[in-house]
Amino acid sequence: MRDNRERLKDILEAIDGIEKYANRGKQVFEQDELIQIWIIHHLQIIGEASAAMSQSFIANYPEIPWQDMSDFRNVLVHEYFRVDTEIVWNVVVR
């Protein structure tokens, strides 16, 4: 079983993965389906890792939107037909 430290590492690696292609800009993101999928996949990793953090860890960092990250992951995975790339891009840049 993965611990909080490993999950944080997963989140940081996913952020690095997102930044790798997000740095190319919104226009490239909008035009390249593979980059969209890459970024969405890494957002899913962030949401999955966030959802798996221990409750005591989450309680120590209430300023981090743990539930929002997990909820967004659920939309990306289970409601993929509703995914709006504009919203995805806004999440990435914010």
Backbone torsions as a table, in degrees:
resi	resn	phi	psi	omega
1	MET	NA	137.1	-178.4
2	ARG	-80.8	141.8	178.9
3	ASP	-97.9	178.0	-177.1
4	ASN	-58.7	-39.9	-179.5
5	ARG	-61.1	-43.9	179.4
6	GLU	-66.7	-37.5	178.6
7	ARG	-67.8	-38.7	175.0
8	LEU	-62.2	-39.2	176.6
9	LYS	-62.5	-41.5	176.7
10	ASP	-58.5	-43.4	-179.9
11	ILE	-63.1	-46.6	-179.7
12	LEU	-63.6	-40.3	177.3
13	GLU	-65.8	-36.9	178.0
14	ALA	-66.6	-39.7	176.7
15	ILE	-61.7	-43.3	176.4
16	ASP	-59.5	-42.1	178.7
17	GLY	-62.4	-40.2	178.0
18	ILE	-65.3	-47.8	-177.7
19	GLU	-62.1	-29.9	-179.1
20	LYS	-54.8	-38.8	-178.3
21	TYR	-109.1	-25.6	178.4
22	ALA	-64.1	-28.3	178.8
23	ASN	-61.8	-15.9	178.3
24	ARG	-76.7	-13.8	174.6
25	GLY	103.8	165.9	-176.6
26	LYS	-64.7	-39.8	-177.5
27	GLN	-61.8	-43.4	178.0
28	VAL	-64.7	-42.9	177.7
29	PHE	-57.2	-46.4	-178.0
30	GLU	-66.2	-30.7	-174.6
31	GLN	-93.0	-18.6	-173.3
32	ASP	-112.7	104.5	-177.5
33	GLU	-61.4	-35.0	179.1
34	LEU	-64.9	-38.3	177.4
35	ILE	-68.4	-38.9	176.2
36	GLN	-58.7	-48.1	-178.9
37	ILE	-63.7	-41.4	178.4
38	TRP	-57.7	-49.5	-177.3
39	ILE	-67.4	-43.6	178.3
40	ILE	-61.2	-41.7	178.2
41	HIS	-58.6	-44.6	-179.3
42	HIS	-70.1	-31.5	173.0
43	LEU	-66.1	-35.8	176.3
44	GLN	-63.6	-41.0	177.5
45	ILE	-60.5	-45.2	179.1
46	ILE	-59.5	-46.1	-180.0
47	GLY	-64.7	-40.1	179.4
48	GLU	-66.0	-45.1	178.8
49	ALA	-64.7	-39.2	179.0
50	SER	-62.3	-42.1	-178.8
51	ALA	-68.1	-24.2	-175.7
52	ALA	-93.3	-2.2	178.4
53	MET	-65.3	149.2	178.1
54	SER	-67.9	151.2	-179.6
55	GLN	-63.5	-34.3	179.1
56	SER	-67.1	-37.5	177.7
57	PHE	-65.9	-46.7	179.1
58	ILE	-58.3	-42.1	-179.3
59	ALA	-63.2	-28.8	179.4
60	ASN	-75.3	-15.6	-177.6
61	TYR	-132.4	63.6	-175.6
62	PRO	-68.0	-15.8	-179.8
63	GLU	-75.7	-13.2	179.5
64	ILE	-90.4	130.7	-176.1
65	PRO	-79.9	65.2	-176.4
66	TRP	-54.1	-48.8	-176.9
67	GLN	-65.1	-39.4	178.3
68	ASP	-61.5	-41.1	179.8
69	MET	-64.7	-41.9	178.6
70	SER	-66.5	-43.3	179.2
71	ASP	-62.9	-40.5	179.2
72	PHE	-64.0	-39.9	176.4
73	ARG	-58.2	-42.4	-179.1
74	ASN	-63.8	-37.8	176.1
75	VAL	-65.0	-46.1	-178.6
76	LEU	-60.5	-36.6	-176.2
77	VAL	-86.5	-47.0	-170.8
78	HIS	-97.1	-18.6	180.0
79	GLU	-125.2	41.9	-175.8
80	TYR	-53.2	-28.7	-179.5
81	PHE	-71.3	-14.0	179.4
82	ARG	-102.5	-0.6	-175.6
83	VAL	-63.7	126.0	179.7
84	ASP	-107.1	117.0	-176.6
85	THR	-63.9	-25.0	175.9
86	GLU	-65.0	-43.0	177.5
87	ILE	-66.2	-43.7	177.8
88	VAL	-57.0	-47.6	-179.1
89	TRP	-61.6	-41.6	177.5
90	ASN	-61.4	-38.3	175.9
91	VAL	-63.1	-43.3	-178.5
92	VAL	-62.2	-45.6	-175.3
93	VAL	-79.5	-16.4	178.5
94	ARG	-97.8	NA	NA
